[in-house]
Amino acid sequence: MQKTEINSAVAETLLFIGGRAVEEVEASIKEIGFASQKETAKISKSVDELSRLNANLLAWIAQLDADGKVMRYADDHELTPKKIIPIPYDEFMAIRGFYVGAAYDAGAVSIEAAEKVWESAIKELASEAGYTRPKAESKDAVRMAKKREELVVKYAEDSNDDLRAKKKAHLEAGDNKSVALVKEINNELARREKPEVEEAQKARVVVRDKIIARARELCKAGTADADEKLISALLALG
């Protein structure tokens, strides 16, 4: 139970999490973690119940405004536009410790299994609600974040076409400094394209789910017409 103990140690250094007393947070998170493990362990899981539990969890791991609503980064935020603002990393890890410990107490076969319940909840909140997981504020993490911000400012006046032209020129130069600049430009282009790539992936998931749902309906129908449609769909996908 090493990881849970480490996270509990983190919690012991805190008096408040998200502006609320640690004891209050711990009790609520343990209820959520315990119930989530119980629901996950069921042969027939309730997606609605897990979503409800995850929504309750979100209210503890996101920063809230004066009205108790989750706060989001600005639409023009350079790194995480419109994403939900998380609580600080140490508070997040303390909550993780409470949750994982409760999931283990609820019957998870191991700490690793309990951690998977937590990770599943966080991934669901990231994909469905736009939650952003906080990052450790190590010296390296702070340094890298500062460097990324500096690059955003450095290339702010350049369009994507401008960057590609500069990249081409650096590639032709081929010296060590130019190679390093190519890497910088690649990172900046990837950062700019990330929201578009994520939206495209979300659209693919929607289409995928609709295809699966329709295929299930046709299988359930069990008619010759339904079989023909399934075969046609399979051929089209091939």
MODELLER restraints for C-alpha pairs under 7 A, 6 or more apart:
rsr = mdl.restraints
at = mdl.atoms
rsr.add(forms.Gaussian(group=physical.xy_distance, feature=features.Distance(at['CA:1:A'], at['CA:111:A']), mean=6.29, stdev=0.5))
rsr.add(forms.Gaussian(group=physical.xy_distance, feature=features.Distance(at['CA:4:A'], at['CA:97:A']), mean=5.12, stdev=0.5))
rsr.add(forms.Gaussian(group=physical.xy_distance, feature=features.Distance(at['CA:4:A'], at['CA:100:A']), mean=6.86, stdev=0.5))
rsr.add(forms.Gaussian(group=physical.xy_distance, feature=features.Distance(at['CA:4:A'], at['CA:101:A']), mean=6.15, stdev=0.5))
rsr.add(forms.Gaussian(group=physical.xy_distance, feature=features.Distance(at['CA:7:A'], at['CA:93:A']), mean=6.09, stdev=0.5))
rsr.add(forms.Gaussian(group=physical.xy_distance, feature=features.Distance(at['CA:7:A'], at['CA:94:A']), mean=5.33, stdev=0.5))
rsr.add(forms.Gaussian(group=physical.xy_distance, feature=features.Distance(at['CA:7:A'], at['CA:97:A']), mean=4.73, stdev=0.5))
rsr.add(forms.Gaussian(group=physical.xy_distance, feature=features.Distance(at['CA:8:A'], at['CA:94:A']), mean=6.30, stdev=0.5))
rsr.add(forms.Gaussian(group=physical.xy_distance, feature=features.Distance(at['CA:8:A'], at['CA:97:A']), mean=5.83, stdev=0.5))
rsr.add(forms.Gaussian(group=physical.xy_distance, feature=features.Distance(at['CA:10:A'], at['CA:90:A']), mean=6.84, stdev=0.5))
rsr.add(forms.Gaussian(group=physical.xy_distance, feature=features.Distance(at['CA:10:A'], at['CA:94:A']), mean=5.84, stdev=0.5))
rsr.add(forms.Gaussian(group=physical.xy_distance, feature=features.Distance(at['CA:11:A'], at['CA:94:A']), mean=4.79, stdev=0.5))
rsr.add(forms.Gaussian(group=physical.xy_distance, feature=features.Distance(at['CA:14:A'], at['CA:22:A']), mean=6.99, stdev=0.5))
rsr.add(forms.Gaussian(group=physical.xy_distance, feature=features.Distance(at['CA:15:A'], at['CA:21:A']), mean=6.11, stdev=0.5))
rsr.add(forms.Gaussian(group=physical.xy_distance, feature=features.Distance(at['CA:15:A'], at['CA:22:A']), mean=5.69, stdev=0.5))
rsr.add(forms.Gaussian(group=physical.xy_distance, feature=features.Distance(at['CA:16:A'], at['CA:22:A']), mean=5.01, stdev=0.5))
rsr.add(forms.Gaussian(group=physical.xy_distance, feature=features.Distance(at['CA:17:A'], at['CA:91:A']), mean=5.67, stdev=0.5))
rsr.add(forms.Gaussian(group=physical.xy_distance, feature=features.Distance(at['CA:18:A'], at['CA:63:A']), mean=6.86, stdev=0.5))
rsr.add(forms.Gaussian(group=physical.xy_distance, feature=features.Distance(at['CA:18:A'], at['CA:87:A']), mean=6.58, stdev=0.5))
rsr.add(forms.Gaussian(group=physical.xy_distance, feature=features.Distance(at['CA:26:A'], at['CA:98:A']), mean=5.97, stdev=0.5))
rsr.add(forms.Gaussian(group=physical.xy_distance, feature=features.Distance(at['CA:29:A'], at['CA:95:A']), mean=6.74, stdev=0.5))
rsr.add(forms.Gaussian(group=physical.xy_distance, feature=features.Distance(at['CA:29:A'], at['CA:98:A']), mean=6.19, stdev=0.5))
rsr.add(forms.Gaussian(group=physical.xy_distance, feature=features.Distance(at['CA:29:A'], at['CA:99:A']), mean=5.66, stdev=0.5))
rsr.add(forms.Gaussian(group=physical.xy_distance, feature=features.Distance(at['CA:30:A'], at['CA:98:A']), mean=5.67, stdev=0.5))
rsr.add(forms.Gaussian(group=physical.xy_distance, feature=features.Distance(at['CA:30:A'], at['CA:99:A']), mean=5.32, stdev=0.5))
rsr.add(forms.Gaussian(group=physical.xy_distance, feature=features.Distance(at['CA:30:A'], at['CA:102:A']), mean=5.06, stdev=0.5))
rsr.add(forms.Gaussian(group=physical.xy_distance, feature=features.Distance(at['CA:32:A'], at['CA:53:A']), mean=6.11, stdev=0.5))
rsr.add(forms.Gaussian(group=physical.xy_distance, feature=features.Distance(at['CA:32:A'], at['CA:57:A']), mean=6.90, stdev=0.5))
rsr.add(forms.Gaussian(group=physical.xy_distance, feature=features.Distance(at['CA:33:A'], at['CA:99:A']), mean=4.46, stdev=0.5))
rsr.add(forms.Gaussian(group=physical.xy_distance, feature=features.Distance(at['CA:33:A'], at['CA:100:A']), mean=6.58, stdev=0.5))
rsr.add(forms.Gaussian(group=physical.xy_distance, feature=features.Distance(at['CA:33:A'], at['CA:102:A']), mean=5.29, stdev=0.5))
rsr.add(forms.Gaussian(group=physical.xy_distance, feature=features.Distance(at['CA:33:A'], at['CA:103:A']), mean=5.03, stdev=0.5))
rsr.add(forms.Gaussian(group=physical.xy_distance, feature=features.Distance(at['CA:34:A'], at['CA:102:A']), mean=4.87, stdev=0.5))
rsr.add(forms.Gaussian(group=physical.xy_distance, feature=features.Distance(at['CA:34:A'], at['CA:103:A']), mean=4.71, stdev=0.5))
rsr.add(forms.Gaussian(group=physical.xy_distance, feature=features.Distance(at['CA:34:A'], at['CA:106:A']), mean=5.19, stdev=0.5))
rsr.add(forms.Gaussian(group=physical.xy_distance, feature=features.Distance(at['CA:36:A'], at['CA:50:A']), mean=6.44, stdev=0.5))
rsr.add(forms.Gaussian(group=physical.xy_distance, feature=features.Distance(at['CA:36:A'], at['CA:53:A']), mean=6.67, stdev=0.5))
rsr.add(forms.Gaussian(group=physical.xy_distance, feature=features.Distance(at['CA:37:A'], at['CA:103:A']), mean=5.05, stdev=0.5))
rsr.add(forms.Gaussian(group=physical.xy_distance, feature=features.Distance(at['CA:37:A'], at['CA:106:A']), mean=6.16, stdev=0.5))
rsr.add(forms.Gaussian(group=physical.xy_distance, feature=features.Distance(at['CA:37:A'], at['CA:108:A']), mean=6.79, stdev=0.5))
rsr.add(forms.Gaussian(group=physical.xy_distance, feature=features.Distance(at['CA:37:A'], at['CA:117:A']), mean=6.57, stdev=0.5))
rsr.add(forms.Gaussian(group=physical.xy_distance, feature=features.Distance(at['CA:38:A'], at['CA:106:A']), mean=6.34, stdev=0.5))
rsr.add(forms.Gaussian(group=physical.xy_distance, feature=features.Distance(at['CA:39:A'], at['CA:45:A']), mean=6.01, stdev=0.5))
rsr.add(forms.Gaussian(group=physical.xy_distance, feature=features.Distance(at['CA:39:A'], at['CA:50:A']), mean=6.98, stdev=0.5))
rsr.add(forms.Gaussian(group=physical.xy_distance, feature=features.Distance(at['CA:54:A'], at['CA:121:A']), mean=5.97, stdev=0.5))
rsr.add(forms.Gaussian(group=physical.xy_distance, feature=features.Distance(at['CA:61:A'], at['CA:86:A']), mean=5.95, stdev=0.5))
rsr.add(forms.Gaussian(group=physical.xy_distance, feature=features.Distance(at['CA:61:A'], at['CA:87:A']), mean=5.57, stdev=0.5))
rsr.add(forms.Gaussian(group=physical.xy_distance, feature=features.Distance(at['CA:61:A'], at['CA:92:A']), mean=6.22, stdev=0.5))
rsr.add(forms.Gaussian(group=physical.xy_distance, feature=features.Distance(at['CA:62:A'], at['CA:70:A']), mean=6.06, stdev=0.5))
rsr.add(forms.Gaussian(group=physical.xy_distance, feature=features.Distance(at['CA:62:A'], at['CA:84:A']), mean=6.76, stdev=0.5))
rsr.add(forms.Gaussian(group=physical.xy_distance, feature=features.Distance(at['CA:62:A'], at['CA:85:A']), mean=5.84, stdev=0.5))
rsr.add(forms.Gaussian(group=physical.xy_distance, feature=features.Distance(at['CA:62:A'], at['CA:86:A']), mean=4.34, stdev=0.5))
rsr.add(forms.Gaussian(group=physical.xy_distance, feature=features.Distance(at['CA:62:A'], at['CA:87:A']), mean=5.30, stdev=0.5))
rsr.add(forms.Gaussian(group=physical.xy_distance, feature=features.Distance(at['CA:63:A'], at['CA:70:A']), mean=5.81, stdev=0.5))
rsr.add(forms.Gaussian(group=physical.xy_distance, feature=features.Distance(at['CA:63:A'], at['CA:71:A']), mean=5.68, stdev=0.5))
rsr.add(forms.Gaussian(group=physical.xy_distance, feature=features.Distance(at['CA:63:A'], at['CA:85:A']), mean=5.74, stdev=0.5))
rsr.add(forms.Gaussian(group=physical.xy_distance, feature=features.Distance(at['CA:63:A'], at['CA:86:A']), mean=5.57, stdev=0.5))
rsr.add(forms.Gaussian(group=physical.xy_distance, feature=features.Distance(at['CA:63:A'], at['CA:87:A']), mean=5.39, stdev=0.5))
rsr.add(forms.Gaussian(group=physical.xy_distance, feature=features.Distance(at['CA:64:A'], at['CA:70:A']), mean=4.46, stdev=0.5))
rsr.add(forms.Gaussian(group=physical.xy_distance, feature=features.Distance(at['CA:64:A'], at['CA:71:A']), mean=5.39, stdev=0.5))
rsr.add(forms.Gaussian(group=physical.xy_distance, feature=features.Distance(at['CA:65:A'], at['CA:71:A']), mean=6.06, stdev=0.5))
rsr.add(forms.Gaussian(group=physical.xy_distance, feature=features.Distance(at['CA:70:A'], at['CA:84:A']), mean=6.77, stdev=0.5))
rsr.add(forms.Gaussian(group=physical.xy_distance, feature=features.Distance(at['CA:71:A'], at['CA:84:A']), mean=5.80, stdev=0.5))
rsr.add(forms.Gaussian(group=physical.xy_distance, feature=features.Distance(at['CA:71:A'], at['CA:85:A']), mean=5.72, stdev=0.5))
rsr.add(forms.Gaussian(group=physical.xy_distance, feature=features.Distance(at['CA:72:A'], at['CA:82:A']), mean=5.42, stdev=0.5))
rsr.add(forms.Gaussian(group=physical.xy_distance, feature=features.Distance(at['CA:72:A'], at['CA:83:A']), mean=5.26, stdev=0.5))
rsr.add(forms.Gaussian(group=physical.xy_distance, feature=features.Distance(at['CA:72:A'], at['CA:84:A']), mean=4.19, stdev=0.5))
rsr.add(forms.Gaussian(group=physical.xy_distance, feature=features.Distance(at['CA:72:A'], at['CA:85:A']), mean=5.20, stdev=0.5))
rsr.add(forms.Gaussian(group=physical.xy_distance, feature=features.Distance(at['CA:73:A'], at['CA:80:A']), mean=6.65, stdev=0.5))
rsr.add(forms.Gaussian(group=physical.xy_distance, feature=features.Distance(at['CA:73:A'], at['CA:81:A']), mean=5.58, stdev=0.5))
rsr.add(forms.Gaussian(group=physical.xy_distance, feature=features.Distance(at['CA:73:A'], at['CA:82:A']), mean=4.91, stdev=0.5))
rsr.add(forms.Gaussian(group=physical.xy_distance, feature=features.Distance(at['CA:73:A'], at['CA:83:A']), mean=5.53, stdev=0.5))
rsr.add(forms.Gaussian(group=physical.xy_distance, feature=features.Distance(at['CA:73:A'], at['CA:84:A']), mean=6.33, stdev=0.5))
rsr.add(forms.Gaussian(group=physical.xy_distance, feature=features.Distance(at['CA:73:A'], at['CA:85:A']), mean=6.17, stdev=0.5))
rsr.add(forms.Gaussian(group=physical.xy_distance, feature=features.Distance(at['CA:74:A'], at['CA:81:A']), mean=5.68, stdev=0.5))
rsr.add(forms.Gaussian(group=physical.xy_distance, feature=features.Distance(at['CA:74:A'], at['CA:82:A']), mean=5.56, stdev=0.5))
rsr.add(forms.Gaussian(group=physical.xy_distance, feature=features.Distance(at['CA:75:A'], at['CA:81:A']), mean=4.84, stdev=0.5))
rsr.add(forms.Gaussian(group=physical.xy_distance, feature=features.Distance(at['CA:75:A'], at['CA:82:A']), mean=5.04, stdev=0.5))
rsr.add(forms.Gaussian(group=physical.xy_distance, feature=features.Distance(at['CA:83:A'], at['CA:130:A']), mean=5.07, stdev=0.5))
rsr.add(forms.Gaussian(group=physical.xy_distance, feature=features.Distance(at['CA:83:A'], at['CA:131:A']), mean=5.94, stdev=0.5))
rsr.add(forms.Gaussian(group=physical.xy_distance, feature=features.Distance(at['CA:83:A'], at['CA:132:A']), mean=6.37, stdev=0.5))
rsr.add(forms.Gaussian(group=physical.xy_distance, feature=features.Distance(at['CA:84:A'], at['CA:130:A']), mean=5.81, stdev=0.5))
rsr.add(forms.Gaussian(group=physical.xy_distance, feature=features.Distance(at['CA:84:A'], at['CA:131:A']), mean=4.74, stdev=0.5))
rsr.add(forms.Gaussian(group=physical.xy_distance, feature=features.Distance(at['CA:84:A'], at['CA:132:A']), mean=5.97, stdev=0.5))
rsr.add(forms.Gaussian(group=physical.xy_distance, feature=features.Distance(at['CA:85:A'], at['CA:132:A']), mean=6.48, stdev=0.5))
rsr.add(forms.Gaussian(group=physical.xy_distance, feature=features.Distance(at['CA:86:A'], at['CA:132:A']), mean=6.10, stdev=0.5))
rsr.add(forms.Gaussian(group=physical.xy_distance, feature=features.Distance(at['CA:86:A'], at['CA:133:A']), mean=6.36, stdev=0.5))
rsr.add(forms.Gaussian(group=physical.xy_distance, feature=features.Distance(at['CA:86:A'], at['CA:134:A']), mean=5.81, stdev=0.5))
rsr.add(forms.Gaussian(group=physical.xy_distance, feature=features.Distance(at['CA:87:A'], at['CA:134:A']), mean=6.97, stdev=0.5))
rsr.add(forms.Gaussian(group=physical.xy_distance, feature=features.Distance(at['CA:88:A'], at['CA:134:A']), mean=6.34, stdev=0.5))
rsr.add(forms.Gaussian(group=physical.xy_distance, feature=features.Distance(at['CA:89:A'], at['CA:134:A']), mean=5.19, stdev=0.5))
rsr.add(forms.Gaussian(group=physical.xy_distance, feature=features.Distance(at['CA:89:A'], at['CA:135:A']), mean=5.87, stdev=0.5))
rsr.add(forms.Gaussian(group=physical.xy_distance, feature=features.Distance(at['CA:89:A'], at['CA:136:A']), mean=5.64, stdev=0.5))
rsr.add(forms.Gaussian(group=physical.xy_distance, feature=features.Distance(at['CA:100:A'], at['CA:114:A']), mean=5.31, stdev=0.5))
rsr.add(forms.Gaussian(group=physical.xy_distance, feature=features.Distance(at['CA:100:A'], at['CA:115:A']), mean=5.64, stdev=0.5))
rsr.add(forms.Gaussian(group=physical.xy_distance, feature=features.Distance(at['CA:100:A'], at['CA:118:A']), mean=6.54, stdev=0.5))
rsr.add(forms.Gaussian(group=physical.xy_distance, feature=features.Distance(at['CA:103:A'], at['CA:114:A']), mean=5.25, stdev=0.5))
rsr.add(forms.Gaussian(group=physical.xy_distance, feature=features.Distance(at['CA:104:A'], at['CA:110:A']), mean=6.58, stdev=0.5))
rsr.add(forms.Gaussian(group=physical.xy_distance, feature=features.Distance(at['CA:104:A'], at['CA:111:A']), mean=6.05, stdev=0.5))
rsr.add(forms.Gaussian(group=physical.xy_distance, feature=features.Distance(at['CA:104:A'], at['CA:114:A']), mean=5.35, stdev=0.5))
rsr.add(forms.Gaussian(group=physical.xy_distance, feature=features.Distance(at['CA:108:A'], at['CA:114:A']), mean=5.43, stdev=0.5))
rsr.add(forms.Gaussian(group=physical.xy_distance, feature=features.Distance(at['CA:125:A'], at['CA:131:A']), mean=5.57, stdev=0.5))
rsr.add(forms.Gaussian(group=physical.xy_distance, feature=features.Distance(at['CA:126:A'], at['CA:132:A']), mean=6.20, stdev=0.5))
rsr.add(forms.Gaussian(group=physical.xy_distance, feature=features.Distance(at['CA:160:A'], at['CA:189:A']), mean=6.94, stdev=0.5))
rsr.add(forms.Gaussian(group=physical.xy_distance, feature=features.Distance(at['CA:163:A'], at['CA:185:A']), mean=6.45, stdev=0.5))
rsr.add(forms.Gaussian(group=physical.xy_distance, feature=features.Distance(at['CA:167:A'], at['CA:182:A']), mean=5.38, stdev=0.5))
rsr.add(forms.Gaussian(group=physical.xy_distance, feature=features.Distance(at['CA:167:A'], at['CA:185:A']), mean=6.66, stdev=0.5))
rsr.add(forms.Gaussian(group=physical.xy_distance, feature=features.Distance(at['CA:170:A'], at['CA:178:A']), mean=4.78, stdev=0.5))
rsr.add(forms.Gaussian(group=physical.xy_distance, feature=features.Distance(at['CA:170:A'], at['CA:179:A']), mean=6.62, stdev=0.5))
rsr.add(forms.Gaussian(group=physical.xy_distance, feature=features.Distance(at['CA:170:A'], at['CA:182:A']), mean=6.34, stdev=0.5))
rsr.add(forms.Gaussian(group=physical.xy_distance, feature=features.Distance(at['CA:171:A'], at['CA:178:A']), mean=6.77, stdev=0.5))
rsr.add(forms.Gaussian(group=physical.xy_distance, feature=features.Distance(at['CA:171:A'], at['CA:179:A']), mean=6.67, stdev=0.5))
rsr.add(forms.Gaussian(group=physical.xy_distance, feature=features.Distance(at['CA:215:A'], at['CA:230:A']), mean=6.78, stdev=0.5))
rsr.add(forms.Gaussian(group=physical.xy_distance, feature=features.Distance(at['CA:218:A'], at['CA:226:A']), mean=5.07, stdev=0.5))
